[in-house]
């Protein structure tokens, strides 16, 4: 016990002055800061011995999450295995998928029909009853740890559900709880906010305020009317949400994803995005975690262009998030597929590769959400692509309306006024596998599988941590059954959120099935990535010009070791014009070859290492 007290005190002493300065600058409240420090000690004391030991181990190896063997998978508990105990029983399958970081999509208690996919949290300390209990969650975390796996969850700190205890008391007119949100008894201030704050869902949830006739007040609701924005100008909100954060960390989480980070702080006369106070809050969160639970890392969801994303890493001396989503690169990847042009992707990868190596991005092709076309339209305009027309082209391409497109999917939040929209669909359906199977076209099917694998190979080649979306490993197609569920029918994102089809997974060992071809090749690439030192976190990574705007070439170098990945983003045969010295080995086939003017089929790719 005495040793524990010394460990806590040492960690607190290390951060105390900066934490106190930031807290006092934001809140000017010494009593609330003292309460925060006392509660941090209480949560540290309550932390299980196994987790405290994990903290000590990871303090010695703070880059544990940046190792080349890291591979994540995101999944919905109910879709994947029914409940938390079901997920626990399926860990052998996940290990077979080479996954060692399991991201459980939102599972805390939410109101049915008003859940926003689990992001409208009614109780931060209760698991949704149909999924299990907090005890089940802790048991899953322990089992994951024993199997060399990490557990990730979402922490939705920007807002609560209107069914949350605080919201219910606020709705009853309790001023203490009303002050935890943004309430106004007339339109004057909400109208002022609307002048500068963009709309998130202009079609399905227009505006940023909701009128509550039962109490005669407006409440700020940036996302949906049933999600009330929290007021982080109130220190009670910050403290209580940090206690929720630490409670969840103490269940055994290794990675906590902070949802909608840029939106946390609201201020009149601003866009209420990316304000400096957000960085103060995230920095304090980072220090609180390093004091109480240093094995926990923060993953920030910042859906912004690169120059607005990077500040959320903080600085090397004063870090904020450990990891951020590589959102812009993901969207630009699909833009490259639709245009058969990798110039914008190459430009963005060059920017990412020039950043400090400590800045860790999480790379993905698909996630639970839609794909928003947050592209670098200034650069595209210089290349003759007008933003509205180009967005329409992309949406037509991925919904299969454009001549020659085999992609299949649906639009999300299609705005008839701005003609803007986002896109939804599984990776396999976006790559044409669904269309090929429907048409019974073997040539298209082969090409679609190759495109799917090429994109996964490219993702695995990038710097950072790759994250799979559950069922992509077996080429899952769109699930249109959501349209039959009244709670889901209005939200096209459910097209790629369907129940896991275990019958498909049974085909993963067949070399002739779509599922087997994707699963086995993907597994081979994941194993190569774990084994080869050219995928180490501190390798030098560059793009390589092969004089064809359809082909992306990535060079990874460590000492004298030289790896080259070549990816054809075109639907026709292309040549990578290059004259590399020496002999190379194709890491996937094992063949030796020379890299001189390499011809690739449509969506072909190669992983080669100099012998």
Secondary structure, DSSP 8 states (H G I E B T S, - for coil): -HHHHHHHHHHHHHHHHHHHHHHHHHH--HHHHHHHHHHHHHHHHHS-HHHHHHHHHHHHTTTGGGSTT-EEEEE-HHHHHSSHHHHHHTHHHHHHTT--EEEE---EEE-TTS-GGGTSEEEEEEE-TTT--HHHHHHHHHHHHHTT-EEEEEE--SEEETTSHHHHHHHTT-HHHHTTS-EESSHHHHHHHHHH---SBTTTB-SSEEEETTTTEEEE-SS-TTEEE--TTSHHHHHHHHHHHHHHHTTT-SEEEETTGGGS---TTS-SSS-HHHHHHHHHHHHHHHHH-TT-EEEE---S-HHHHGGGGB-SSSB--SEEE-HHHHHHHHHHHHHT--HHHHHHHHHHHTS-TT-EEEE-S--SS-B-----HHHHHHTT--HHHHHHHHHHHHTT-STT-----EEES--TTT---EEE--HHHHTTHHHHHHHT-HHHHHHHHHHHHHHHHHHHHSSSEEEEETTGGGT----GGGGG-TTTTT-GGGGG-----HHHHGGGG-SSSHHHHHHHHHHHHHHHHHH-GGGSTT-EEEE---S-TTEEEEEEEETTEEEEEEEE-SSS-EEEEEE--S-EEETTT--EE--EEEEE-TT-EEEEEE-
